[in-house]
Amino acid sequence: MNSRDADLADTAAAELSRLLGPLRRAVLRTTRSAEDLPDLPEAQIELLRVLTDGALAAGEAATRLRVAPSTVSNLVKTMRAAGLVDRTAHPDDARTVLLVATGAAHDLLARYDRASATALARGIADLSPADRATLHEALPVLGRLTSGLERV
């Protein structure tokens, strides 16, 4: 990568880093208020996303989320009390407990996803046609960026 490309990459990284948090919070704020959804912390939503793929041991959930096992333990404690996560015995290893998203969690996550898509669609509709086209063209790049970061 030449120095001009490196400078562009550094500028893009700084700007994207600056925008991601506020964008994520704006979508969640809009979603929660529009659909009267509970104020789940992002960490709980991310754990639910991991668990909707199937039951996982707490350590595996921590690895996938890239957080400490104690973080998952604290999340699970709160989420069990709210009826969002159950613990069940591993079918092949009685010493291992698996975490499972409840039906209520699946329903809640689906509501969050629908409300987020609706909020984003409204925001995108307010953009100029040129901005919408640019955003559409950037989506595959953002997907590849996400995949690349997940491998790190």
C-alpha positions as CSV (number, residue, x, y, z in Angstrom):
1,M,0.0,0.0,0.0
2,N,1.5,3.4,-1.0
3,S,1.4,6.3,1.4
4,R,-1.6,8.0,-0.3
5,D,-3.6,4.7,0.1
6,A,-2.4,4.4,3.7
7,D,-3.5,7.9,4.4
8,L,-6.9,7.2,2.9
9,A,-7.2,4.0,4.9
10,D,-6.3,5.9,8.1
11,T,-8.8,8.6,7.4
12,A,-11.6,6.2,6.6
13,A,-10.8,4.1,9.7
14,A,-10.9,7.2,12.0
15,E,-14.2,8.4,10.5
16,L,-15.8,5.0,10.5
17,S,-14.7,4.6,14.1
18,R,-16.2,7.9,15.0
19,L,-19.5,7.2,13.4
20,L,-20.2,3.5,14.3
21,G,-21.1,4.1,18.0
22,P,-23.4,7.0,17.4
23,L,-25.1,5.2,14.5
24,R,-25.6,2.0,16.6
25,R,-27.0,4.0,19.5
26,A,-29.3,6.1,17.2
27,V,-30.7,2.9,15.7
28,L,-31.3,1.3,19.1
29,R,-32.8,4.5,20.6
30,T,-35.2,4.9,17.6
31,T,-36.0,1.3,17.7
32,R,-36.8,1.1,21.4
33,S,-39.0,4.2,21.4
34,A,-40.9,3.4,18.2
35,E,-41.7,-0.2,19.2
36,D,-41.9,0.2,23.0
37,L,-39.1,-2.4,23.3
38,P,-37.3,-3.0,26.6
39,D,-34.0,-1.2,27.1
40,L,-31.7,-4.2,26.7
41,P,-28.0,-3.4,26.8
42,E,-26.2,-4.1,23.5
43,A,-24.2,-6.8,25.2
44,Q,-27.4,-8.7,25.9
45,I,-28.6,-8.3,22.4
46,E,-25.3,-9.6,21.0
47,L,-25.4,-12.6,23.3
48,L,-29.0,-13.4,22.1
49,R,-27.8,-13.2,18.5
50,V,-25.1,-15.7,19.3
51,L,-27.5,-18.0,21.1
52,T,-30.1,-17.9,18.3
53,D,-27.7,-20.0,16.2
54,G,-28.1,-22.8,18.8
55,A,-27.2,-23.8,22.3
56,L,-23.7,-23.0,23.4
57,A,-21.5,-23.5,26.4
58,A,-20.7,-20.2,28.2
59,G,-17.1,-20.4,27.3
60,E,-17.9,-20.8,23.6
61,A,-20.3,-17.8,23.8
62,A,-17.6,-15.7,25.4
63,T,-15.1,-16.7,22.6
64,R,-17.6,-15.8,19.9
65,L,-18.4,-12.5,21.5
66,R,-14.7,-11.9,22.3
67,V,-15.4,-11.1,25.9
68,A,-14.3,-12.6,29.2
69,P,-16.3,-15.7,30.5
70,S,-17.2,-13.7,33.6
71,T,-18.9,-11.1,31.3
72,V,-21.1,-13.9,29.8
73,S,-21.8,-15.2,33.3
74,N,-23.0,-11.8,34.5
75,L,-25.1,-11.3,31.3
76,V,-26.7,-14.8,31.8
77,K,-27.6,-14.1,35.4
78,T,-29.5,-11.0,34.4
79,M,-31.0,-12.6,31.3
80,R,-32.2,-15.7,33.1
81,A,-34.0,-13.5,35.6
82,A,-35.7,-11.7,32.6
83,G,-36.7,-15.1,31.0
84,L,-34.4,-14.6,28.0
85,V,-31.9,-17.4,28.6
86,D,-32.2,-20.9,29.9
87,R,-29.4,-23.2,31.1
88,T,-29.6,-26.9,30.1
89,A,-27.4,-29.9,30.5
90,H,-25.1,-30.9,27.6
91,P,-26.5,-34.1,26.0
92,D,-23.0,-35.7,25.8
93,D,-21.3,-34.2,28.9
94,A,-23.2,-33.8,32.2
95,R,-20.5,-31.5,33.5
96,T,-21.2,-28.9,30.8
97,V,-24.1,-26.5,30.9
98,L,-25.4,-25.1,27.6
99,L,-27.0,-21.6,27.2
100,V,-30.2,-21.5,25.2
101,A,-32.2,-18.4,24.1
102,T,-35.8,-18.8,25.1
103,G,-38.8,-18.4,22.8
104,A,-39.4,-15.0,24.4
105,A,-35.8,-14.0,23.5
106,H,-36.3,-15.2,19.9
107,D,-39.5,-13.1,19.7
108,L,-37.8,-10.1,21.2
109,L,-34.8,-10.2,18.9
110,A,-37.1,-10.5,15.9
111,R,-39.0,-7.4,17.1
112,Y,-35.7,-5.5,17.5
113,D,-34.6,-6.6,14.0
114,R,-37.9,-5.6,12.4
115,A,-37.9,-2.2,14.3
116,S,-34.2,-1.6,13.4
117,A,-34.8,-2.3,9.7
118,T,-37.8,0.0,9.7
119,A,-35.8,2.8,11.5
120,L,-32.9,2.4,9.1
121,A,-35.3,2.3,6.1
122,R,-36.8,5.6,7.2
123,G,-33.4,7.2,7.7
124,I,-32.1,5.9,4.3
125,A,-35.3,7.2,2.6
126,D,-34.4,10.7,3.8
127,L,-31.0,10.5,2.0
128,S,-30.6,11.8,-1.5
129,P,-30.8,9.3,-4.3
130,A,-27.0,9.6,-4.8
131,D,-26.4,8.9,-1.1
132,R,-28.7,5.9,-1.2
133,A,-26.9,4.5,-4.2
134,T,-23.5,5.1,-2.5
135,L,-24.7,3.4,0.6
136,H,-26.0,0.4,-1.4
137,E,-22.7,0.1,-3.2
138,A,-20.8,0.2,0.1
139,L,-22.7,-2.6,1.8
140,P,-20.6,-5.5,0.3
141,V,-17.5,-3.6,1.4
142,L,-18.8,-3.2,4.9
143,G,-19.6,-7.0,4.9
144,R,-16.1,-7.8,3.9
145,L,-14.7,-5.4,6.5
146,T,-16.8,-7.1,9.2
147,S,-15.6,-10.6,8.1
148,G,-12.0,-9.4,8.0
149,L,-12.2,-7.9,11.5
150,E,-13.9,-11.1,12.9
151,R,-10.9,-13.2,11.7
152,V,-8.5,-11.0,13.6
